[in-house]
Amino acid sequence: MLDQSVLHDVLVVGGGINGCGIARDAAGRGFSVLLAEMNDLASGTSSLSTKLIHGGLRYLEHYEFRLVREALMEREVLWSNAPHIIRPLRFVLPHHKGLRPAWFLRLGLFLYDHLGGRKLLPATKTLDMRRDAAGKFLKPLFTKAFEYSDCWVDDARLVVLNARDAAERGATIRTRAEVIAMHRADGLWHVEIHDHLHKATMQARARLVVNAAGPWVDKVASRISGTDGVHNVRLVQGSHIVVPKLFDHGRCYIFQNADGRIVFALPYERDYTLIGTTDRDFEGDPALAGITEAEKAYLCSAASEYFIRPVLPADIVRTYSGVRPLYDDGASKAQEATRDYVLKQEGGAGAALINVFGGKITTYRKLAEAVLEEIEGVLGRRGGPWTARAALPGGDFPVDGFEAEVRGLIGDFPFLEDAHARRLVRLYGTGAGQLLAGAQRKEDLGRCFGSDLFETEVRYLIAREWAITADDVLWRRTKCGLKFSAAERDALAAFLAASNGREVVAAE
């Protein structure tokens, strides 16, 4: 339970990528930080993205050069800080004669290569799709393509690792803790927090509040102001589908559609292909967002325009939908709304409030630095920026050192199969050995819940990463849910319920 006598410098509302990034940066500068998340870490938009660290090639068409440049510069910074959960990815952009002309694409990719100070990622090149391996999976009419660089990220783990680092630097992280009321008194914020896990209400005090609640940012702002109808963000749903693997190389395709949108087809969890995303305005509770039949048809049709083998709704093995809280800049179309972030401060020196609107996973660290400038302007300077060269937990190895980490882990734990070792290093990096400490044979890992998820790993996630439910483990801490049966999932849910002292929830 929360120590209600503690006065915190900063209360962060929201446990998505922005909230956790802000909490980490603030804790690292010496501020006392409390983060309250009403559900699980990354349970909203931050685990439901296209899993990319990218500049945003199409944002150049909307003249968002500042955003694109900042995002391009961040790619290699984030990669160096977390090479276990972030890796380079080459993108194949087939030229479609009926859409954007080749000269236009070359110009955009030239800017993409040179705007962001690229050092390690390889440059753009032109492909002859009649000879390149990527061409054999596409229809013969696509004879030319451009190939460029961005990065892949395990989005939910990026959130959790920021929270872990924040906690290790002194921050208090509370999940299933919903801020239900706030008011100013005596120059401080007095906050009521409902603990959903223990069904209790707690009190907290803070000098400053950061509202980083993502799609719920306006809802939190309404609770603060006591006024309904606060409107700062435009909610836009993006949906994805997962199908069995459509190609056997490690590159990603980026497809242009006749409606001006683009769709990605990415290699996903070894045996699958991830296809997304859509852009449609959303109304209602973001927690209830789900893919529509129209979105399924749209994504299948978009992919089938390019792949030799059609993608059918019957092929879909999983879907997910996230609601992006874009700052409402009055754009007529959802796809044209800005992806940049906007900060608004209220209250000055006495119980200041900073509202965070919009943002991208790629620029979360820069957004956090911008918020800390505001915080230090109110509470005084503590240490200045520090996160650019600070590895996230498990990421303290070279960007080209992944294979060495895998070999080292297998050397220390010879009973591990190669695929299991790779999964552990991808999730935990140099922390994988700590997770397995003391195990001399596979049996020492305890009960196997399914696939290669053992009790030792589950207990680690409970103790170190705030895992409470089966969804926390299967979809946000790992992606083992893709290979779990319903019975295996229910057994894991029962184990977690017993471990956390709560009622069994079989279907979350």
C-alpha positions as CSV (number, residue, x, y, z in Angstrom):
1,M,0.0,0.0,0.0
2,L,1.0,3.6,-0.5
3,D,2.7,5.5,2.4
4,Q,0.2,8.4,2.7
5,S,2.5,10.5,4.8
6,V,5.0,11.0,2.0
7,L,5.0,14.3,0.1
8,H,6.0,13.7,-3.5
9,D,7.6,16.3,-5.8
10,V,5.8,14.9,-8.8
11,L,2.8,12.7,-9.3
12,V,2.6,11.2,-12.8
13,V,-0.9,10.0,-13.9
14,G,-0.6,7.3,-16.5
15,G,1.6,4.3,-17.0
16,G,2.1,4.4,-20.7
17,I,5.3,5.2,-22.5
18,N,5.1,8.9,-21.9
19,G,4.2,8.6,-18.2
20,C,6.9,6.0,-17.5
21,G,9.5,7.9,-19.5
22,I,8.7,11.1,-17.5
23,A,8.9,9.2,-14.2
24,R,12.2,7.7,-15.1
25,D,13.8,11.0,-16.1
26,A,12.4,12.8,-13.0
27,A,13.6,10.1,-10.6
28,G,17.0,10.1,-12.2
29,R,17.3,13.9,-11.6
30,G,16.5,13.4,-7.9
31,F,12.8,14.2,-7.7
32,S,10.6,12.1,-5.5
33,V,8.1,10.5,-7.9
34,L,4.8,8.7,-7.6
35,L,3.3,7.1,-10.8
36,A,-0.3,6.0,-10.7
37,E,-1.7,3.8,-13.5
38,M,-5.3,2.7,-13.3
39,N,-4.7,-0.6,-15.1
40,D,-1.4,-2.4,-16.1
41,L,1.6,-0.7,-17.4
42,A,1.3,-0.2,-21.2
43,S,-2.2,-1.6,-21.1
44,G,-3.5,1.1,-23.4
45,T,-2.1,2.6,-26.6
46,S,1.6,1.9,-25.7
47,S,1.2,-1.9,-26.2
48,L,-1.0,-1.6,-29.3
49,S,1.3,0.2,-31.8
50,T,2.9,-1.0,-35.0
51,K,6.1,-1.7,-32.9
52,L,8.3,0.8,-34.8
53,I,11.0,3.2,-33.8
54,H,10.8,5.4,-36.9
55,G,11.0,8.9,-38.3
56,G,7.6,8.7,-40.0
57,L,8.3,8.8,-43.7
58,R,4.8,9.9,-44.6
59,Y,4.9,12.8,-42.1
60,L,7.2,14.6,-44.5
61,E,4.1,14.9,-46.8
62,H,2.5,17.0,-44.0
63,Y,5.6,19.2,-43.6
64,E,6.2,18.0,-40.0
65,F,10.0,18.3,-40.5
66,R,10.7,19.1,-36.8
67,L,8.9,16.0,-35.7
68,V,10.6,13.8,-38.3
69,R,14.0,15.1,-37.6
70,E,13.7,14.6,-33.9
71,A,12.3,11.1,-34.4
72,L,15.1,10.2,-36.9
73,M,17.7,11.3,-34.4
74,E,16.1,9.3,-31.6
75,R,16.3,6.0,-33.5
76,E,20.0,5.3,-32.8
77,V,19.8,6.8,-29.3
78,L,17.1,4.4,-28.3
79,W,18.7,1.5,-30.1
80,S,21.9,2.0,-28.1
81,N,20.0,2.2,-24.9
82,A,18.0,-0.9,-25.4
83,P,19.5,-3.2,-28.0
84,H,17.7,-6.2,-26.6
85,I,14.2,-4.9,-27.3
86,I,15.1,-2.6,-30.3
87,R,16.7,-3.8,-33.5
88,P,17.4,-2.4,-37.0
89,L,14.8,-3.2,-39.6
90,R,15.0,-2.7,-43.4
91,F,11.8,-1.5,-45.1
92,V,10.9,-2.5,-48.6
93,L,8.8,0.2,-50.4
94,P,7.5,-1.2,-53.7
95,H,7.0,1.4,-56.4
96,H,3.4,1.6,-57.5
97,K,3.1,3.4,-60.8
98,G,-0.4,4.7,-60.1
99,L,0.5,6.4,-56.8
100,R,3.4,8.5,-55.6
101,P,5.9,8.9,-58.4
102,A,9.4,7.5,-58.1
103,W,11.1,10.9,-58.0
104,F,8.9,11.9,-55.1
105,L,9.8,8.8,-53.1
106,R,13.5,9.3,-53.8
107,L,13.3,12.9,-52.6
108,G,11.5,11.8,-49.4
109,L,14.0,9.1,-48.8
110,F,17.0,11.4,-49.4
111,L,15.6,13.7,-46.7
112,Y,15.0,10.7,-44.5
113,D,18.6,9.6,-44.8
114,H,20.1,13.1,-44.1
115,L,17.7,14.9,-41.7
116,G,18.5,12.9,-38.6
117,G,22.3,12.4,-38.4
118,R,22.2,8.7,-39.3
119,K,25.5,7.0,-38.3
120,L,24.9,3.2,-37.9
121,L,21.8,2.5,-39.8
122,P,22.4,1.7,-43.5
123,A,21.3,4.2,-46.2
124,T,18.5,3.8,-48.8
125,K,19.0,1.8,-51.9
126,T,17.0,0.8,-55.0
127,L,16.0,-2.8,-55.5
128,D,15.3,-4.8,-58.6
129,M,12.4,-6.8,-57.4
130,R,12.9,-9.3,-60.3
131,R,16.1,-10.4,-58.6
132,D,15.8,-9.5,-55.0
133,A,14.5,-12.1,-52.6
134,A,11.8,-9.7,-51.3
135,G,10.3,-9.6,-54.8
136,K,9.3,-13.3,-55.0
137,F,6.5,-12.8,-52.5
138,L,4.9,-9.9,-54.4
139,K,2.9,-9.7,-57.6
140,P,5.2,-9.5,-60.7
141,L,4.0,-6.0,-61.6
142,F,6.1,-4.6,-58.8
143,T,9.5,-4.5,-60.5
144,K,11.2,-1.7,-58.5
145,A,11.4,-0.9,-54.8
146,F,13.2,1.3,-52.4
147,E,14.8,-0.1,-49.3
148,Y,15.5,2.1,-46.2
149,S,16.2,1.8,-42.5
150,D,14.2,2.2,-39.3
151,C,13.9,0.1,-36.2
152,W,11.6,-2.5,-34.5
153,V,10.7,-2.2,-30.8
154,D,8.8,-4.4,-28.3
155,D,6.6,-1.5,-27.3
156,A,5.2,-2.9,-24.1
157,R,8.6,-3.9,-22.8
158,L,10.0,-0.4,-23.5
159,V,7.3,0.9,-21.1
160,V,8.0,-1.7,-18.4
161,L,11.8,-1.2,-18.6
162,N,11.3,2.6,-18.2
163,A,9.1,1.9,-15.1
164,R,11.7,-0.5,-13.7
165,D,14.5,2.0,-14.2
166,A,12.4,4.7,-12.6
167,A,11.7,2.4,-9.6
168,E,15.4,1.5,-9.3
169,R,16.1,5.2,-9.1
170,G,13.6,5.7,-6.3
171,A,10.2,6.3,-8.0
172,T,7.1,4.7,-6.5
173,I,5.2,2.8,-9.2
174,R,1.6,1.9,-8.5
175,T,-0.5,-0.1,-11.0
176,R,-4.2,-0.8,-10.7
177,A,-4.3,2.6,-8.9
178,E,-6.7,5.1,-10.5
179,V,-6.7,8.8,-9.7
180,I,-10.3,9.6,-9.0
181,A,-10.1,13.1,-7.6
182,M,-7.6,16.0,-7.1
183,H,-7.7,19.4,-5.6
184,R,-5.3,22.2,-4.7
185,A,-4.8,23.3,-1.1
186,D,-2.0,25.0,0.7
187,G,0.1,25.1,-2.5
188,L,-0.1,21.3,-2.9
189,W,-2.1,18.7,-4.8
190,H,-4.2,16.5,-2.6
191,V,-5.1,13.4,-4.5
192,E,-7.5,10.5,-4.0
193,I,-6.3,7.2,-5.6
194,H,-8.4,4.1,-5.8
195,D,-6.5,0.8,-5.4
196,H,-8.4,-1.6,-7.6
197,L,-6.4,-4.6,-6.4
198,H,-7.0,-4.1,-2.7
199,K,-10.4,-2.2,-3.2
200,A,-9.2,0.7,-1.0
201,T,-8.9,4.4,-1.4
202,M,-5.5,6.1,-0.7
203,Q,-4.5,9.7,-0.2
204,A,-1.4,11.3,-1.8
205,R,0.1,14.7,-1.9
206,A,2.4,16.2,-4.5
207,R,3.9,19.5,-5.4
208,L,3.2,19.1,-9.1
209,V,1.1,16.8,-11.3
210,V,1.8,15.5,-14.8
211,N,-1.3,14.3,-16.6
212,A,0.1,11.7,-19.1
213,A,-3.0,9.6,-19.2
214,G,-2.9,9.1,-23.0
215,P,-6.5,8.6,-24.4
216,W,-7.9,9.4,-21.0
217,V,-6.0,12.7,-20.7
218,D,-9.2,14.8,-21.1
219,K,-11.0,12.6,-18.6
220,V,-8.3,13.2,-16.0
221,A,-8.3,16.9,-16.9
222,S,-12.1,17.0,-16.3
223,R,-11.7,15.5,-12.9
224,I,-9.1,18.1,-12.0
225,S,-11.2,21.0,-13.2
226,G,-14.5,19.6,-12.1
227,T,-15.9,20.5,-15.5
228,D,-17.2,18.0,-18.1
229,G,-16.5,18.4,-21.8
230,V,-12.7,19.1,-21.7
231,H,-11.6,18.5,-25.2
232,N,-7.9,18.6,-26.3
233,V,-7.3,15.4,-28.1
234,R,-8.7,13.6,-31.1
235,L,-9.0,9.9,-30.5
236,V,-8.0,7.9,-33.5
237,Q,-8.2,4.1,-33.6
238,G,-5.5,2.1,-35.3
239,S,-6.1,-1.6,-35.8
240,H,-3.7,-4.5,-36.6
241,I,-4.1,-8.1,-37.7
242,V,-1.7,-11.0,-37.2
243,V,-1.5,-13.8,-39.7
244,P,0.8,-16.8,-40.3
245,K,4.1,-15.9,-41.8
246,L,3.8,-14.5,-45.3
247,F,7.5,-14.3,-46.2
248,D,10.7,-15.9,-45.1
249,H,13.1,-13.0,-44.9
250,G,13.7,-10.5,-42.1
251,R,12.6,-7.3,-43.8
252,C,9.4,-5.3,-43.6
253,Y,7.2,-4.2,-46.4
254,I,5.6,-0.8,-46.6
255,F,2.7,-0.6,-49.0
256,Q,1.0,2.5,-50.5
257,N,-2.8,2.5,-50.8
258,A,-5.0,4.4,-53.2
259,D,-6.5,6.3,-50.3
260,G,-3.1,7.9,-49.5
261,R,-2.5,5.7,-46.4
262,I,0.3,3.2,-46.0
263,V,0.2,-0.2,-44.4
264,F,3.1,-2.2,-43.0
265,A,3.6,-5.9,-43.2
266,L,6.3,-6.9,-40.6
267,P,7.9,-10.1,-39.5
268,Y,6.4,-10.9,-36.0
269,E,7.4,-13.4,-33.3
270,R,9.2,-15.7,-35.7
271,D,6.2,-17.5,-37.1
272,Y,3.8,-14.6,-38.0
273,T,3.3,-11.4,-40.0
274,L,1.9,-8.3,-38.4
275,I,-0.2,-6.1,-40.7
276,G,-1.3,-2.5,-39.9
277,T,-2.5,0.0,-39.3
278,T,-5.8,1.8,-39.9
279,D,-6.8,5.4,-39.0
280,R,-10.4,6.0,-38.0
281,D,-11.9,8.5,-35.6
282,F,-13.0,6.9,-32.3
283,E,-15.6,7.8,-29.8
284,G,-16.3,6.1,-26.4
285,D,-14.2,4.4,-23.8
286,P,-10.7,3.6,-25.3
287,A,-10.5,0.5,-23.2
288,L,-13.3,-1.0,-25.3
289,A,-11.7,-0.4,-28.7
290,G,-11.8,-3.4,-31.0
291,I,-11.2,-4.0,-34.7
292,T,-14.2,-3.7,-36.9
293,E,-15.1,-6.0,-39.8
294,A,-14.4,-3.1,-42.2
295,E,-10.9,-2.7,-40.8
296,K,-10.2,-6.4,-41.2
297,A,-11.4,-6.2,-44.8
298,Y,-9.3,-3.0,-45.4
299,L,-6.1,-4.6,-44.1
300,C,-6.6,-7.8,-45.9
301,S,-7.4,-6.0,-49.1
302,A,-4.4,-3.6,-48.8
303,A,-2.0,-6.5,-48.3
304,S,-3.6,-8.6,-51.1
305,E,-2.9,-5.8,-53.6
306,Y,0.8,-6.6,-53.2
307,F,1.3,-10.1,-52.1
308,I,1.0,-13.0,-54.5
309,R,-0.9,-15.0,-52.0
310,P,-4.1,-13.2,-51.0
311,V,-4.6,-12.4,-47.3
312,L,-8.1,-13.4,-46.1
313,P,-10.0,-12.7,-42.9
314,A,-10.0,-16.5,-42.3
315,D,-6.1,-16.3,-42.0
316,I,-6.2,-13.9,-39.0
317,V,-5.0,-15.4,-35.7
318,R,-5.0,-12.3,-33.6
319,T,-6.2,-8.7,-33.8
320,Y,-5.6,-5.7,-31.6
321,S,-6.7,-2.0,-31.7
322,G,-5.2,1.0,-30.0
323,V,-6.6,4.5,-29.6
324,R,-4.1,7.2,-30.3
325,P,-4.6,10.5,-28.4
326,L,-3.6,12.9,-31.1
327,Y,-3.6,16.6,-30.3
328,D,-6.7,18.1,-31.9
329,D,-5.3,20.5,-34.5
330,G,-8.5,20.6,-36.5
331,A,-7.3,18.4,-39.4
332,S,-10.2,17.2,-41.6
333,K,-8.9,13.6,-41.8
334,A,-7.7,11.4,-39.0
335,Q,-4.6,10.4,-41.0
336,E,-3.7,14.1,-41.3
337,A,-3.8,15.0,-37.6
338,T,-0.4,15.9,-36.2
339,R,1.6,13.1,-34.4
340,D,3.6,15.8,-32.6
341,Y,3.3,16.3,-28.8
342,V,1.9,19.4,-27.1
343,L,2.5,20.4,-23.4
344,K,0.2,22.8,-21.5
345,Q,1.1,24.0,-18.1
346,E,-1.4,25.4,-15.6
347,G,-1.0,26.8,-12.1
348,G,2.4,28.3,-11.9
349,A,4.5,27.8,-8.8
350,G,1.6,26.7,-6.6
351,A,0.6,23.1,-7.4
352,A,1.3,23.2,-11.1
353,L,-0.3,20.9,-13.6
354,I,1.3,19.8,-16.9
355,N,-1.0,18.1,-19.4
356,V,0.6,16.0,-22.1
357,F,-1.2,15.6,-25.4
358,G,-0.2,13.4,-28.3
359,G,3.3,12.0,-28.9
360,K,4.9,9.0,-30.5
361,I,6.8,6.1,-29.0
362,T,9.9,7.1,-31.0
363,T,10.0,10.6,-29.3
364,Y,8.9,9.6,-25.8
365,R,12.4,10.3,-24.4
366,K,12.5,13.8,-25.9
367,L,9.0,14.5,-24.7
368,A,10.1,13.5,-21.2
369,E,13.0,15.9,-21.4
370,A,10.6,18.7,-22.5
371,V,8.3,17.9,-19.5
372,L,11.3,18.0,-17.2
373,E,12.2,21.4,-18.4
374,E,8.7,22.5,-17.3
375,I,9.0,20.6,-14.0
376,E,12.5,22.2,-13.2
377,G,11.1,25.6,-14.1
378,V,8.6,25.1,-11.3
379,L,10.4,23.1,-8.7
380,G,14.0,24.1,-9.4
381,R,16.8,22.5,-11.4
382,R,18.1,19.2,-10.1
383,G,20.4,17.7,-12.7
384,G,19.6,18.3,-16.3
385,P,19.1,15.8,-19.1
386,W,20.8,12.4,-18.6
387,T,18.8,9.7,-20.4
388,A,20.5,9.9,-23.9
389,R,23.4,7.8,-22.8
390,A,21.8,5.7,-20.1
391,A,21.0,2.0,-20.9
392,L,17.6,0.7,-19.9
393,P,17.6,-2.5,-17.7
394,G,19.2,-5.3,-19.6
395,G,20.4,-3.1,-22.4
396,D,24.0,-2.6,-21.3
397,F,25.7,-4.4,-24.2
398,P,26.8,-3.2,-27.7
399,V,24.2,-2.7,-30.4
400,D,25.9,-5.5,-32.4
401,G,26.2,-7.8,-29.3
402,F,22.9,-9.7,-29.4
403,E,24.3,-12.9,-30.7
404,A,27.2,-12.8,-28.2
405,E,24.6,-12.4,-25.4
406,V,22.7,-15.5,-26.7
407,R,25.8,-17.6,-26.9
408,G,26.8,-16.4,-23.4
409,L,23.4,-17.3,-21.9
410,I,23.5,-20.8,-23.5
411,G,27.1,-21.2,-22.2
412,D,25.9,-20.4,-18.7
413,F,22.7,-22.5,-19.0
414,P,23.4,-25.3,-21.5
415,F,20.0,-26.9,-21.0
416,L,18.4,-23.9,-22.9
417,E,17.2,-24.5,-26.4
418,D,18.4,-21.8,-28.9
419,A,14.9,-20.4,-29.5
420,H,14.2,-20.1,-25.7
421,A,17.6,-18.4,-25.1
422,R,16.9,-15.9,-27.9
423,R,13.5,-15.1,-26.5
424,L,14.9,-14.5,-23.0
425,V,17.7,-12.2,-24.3
426,R,15.2,-10.3,-26.5
427,L,13.1,-9.6,-23.4
428,Y,15.6,-9.3,-20.6
429,G,19.0,-8.7,-22.2
430,T,21.8,-9.0,-19.7
431,G,19.2,-9.6,-17.0
432,A,18.3,-13.0,-18.5
433,G,21.1,-14.7,-16.4
434,Q,19.7,-13.1,-13.2
435,L,16.2,-14.5,-14.1
436,L,17.7,-18.0,-14.4
437,A,20.2,-17.8,-11.5
438,G,20.7,-21.1,-9.8
439,A,19.1,-23.3,-12.5
440,Q,21.3,-26.2,-13.5
441,R,18.7,-28.1,-15.6
442,K,15.4,-27.4,-17.2
443,E,13.5,-29.0,-14.3
444,D,14.9,-26.2,-12.0
445,L,12.7,-23.7,-14.0
446,G,9.6,-25.2,-12.4
447,R,6.2,-25.7,-13.9
448,C,5.9,-25.1,-17.7
449,F,2.7,-23.2,-18.4
450,G,2.9,-23.6,-22.2
451,S,5.3,-22.9,-25.0
452,D,8.6,-22.2,-23.2
453,L,7.1,-20.1,-20.4
454,F,8.3,-21.5,-17.1
455,E,7.4,-20.7,-13.4
456,T,10.8,-19.1,-12.8
457,E,10.1,-16.5,-15.4
458,V,6.5,-15.9,-14.2
459,R,7.7,-15.4,-10.6
460,Y,10.3,-13.0,-11.9
461,L,7.6,-10.9,-13.7
462,I,5.5,-10.9,-10.5
463,A,8.4,-9.8,-8.3
464,R,10.2,-7.3,-10.7
465,E,7.7,-6.2,-13.3
466,W,4.3,-5.7,-11.7
467,A,2.7,-8.6,-13.5
468,I,-0.7,-9.5,-11.9
469,T,-2.9,-11.1,-14.6
470,A,-2.5,-13.6,-17.5
471,D,-2.7,-10.7,-20.0
472,D,0.1,-8.9,-18.2
473,V,2.4,-11.9,-18.8
474,L,1.2,-13.3,-22.1
475,W,0.7,-10.1,-24.1
476,R,2.6,-7.2,-22.4
477,R,5.7,-8.8,-20.7
478,T,6.0,-11.5,-23.4
479,K,4.1,-12.5,-26.5
480,C,3.7,-16.1,-25.4
481,G,-0.1,-15.7,-25.7
482,L,0.2,-16.4,-29.5
483,K,1.1,-20.0,-28.7
484,F,-1.1,-20.6,-25.6
485,S,-4.3,-22.6,-25.6
486,A,-7.3,-21.5,-23.7
487,A,-6.7,-24.1,-21.1
488,E,-3.0,-23.1,-20.6
489,R,-4.1,-19.5,-20.3
490,D,-6.6,-20.3,-17.6
491,A,-4.1,-22.4,-15.7
492,L,-1.7,-19.4,-15.8
493,A,-4.4,-17.1,-14.7
494,A,-5.2,-19.3,-11.7
495,F,-1.5,-19.5,-10.7
496,L,-1.1,-15.7,-10.9
497,A,-4.3,-15.1,-8.9
498,A,-3.0,-17.4,-6.1
499,S,0.4,-15.8,-6.2
500,N,-1.1,-12.3,-6.0
501,G,-3.7,-13.2,-3.4
502,R,-6.8,-12.3,-5.5
503,E,-9.7,-14.0,-7.1
504,V,-9.2,-16.1,-10.1
505,V,-10.0,-14.3,-13.4
506,A,-10.1,-16.8,-16.2
507,A,-10.9,-14.5,-19.1
508,E,-9.4,-11.0,-18.8
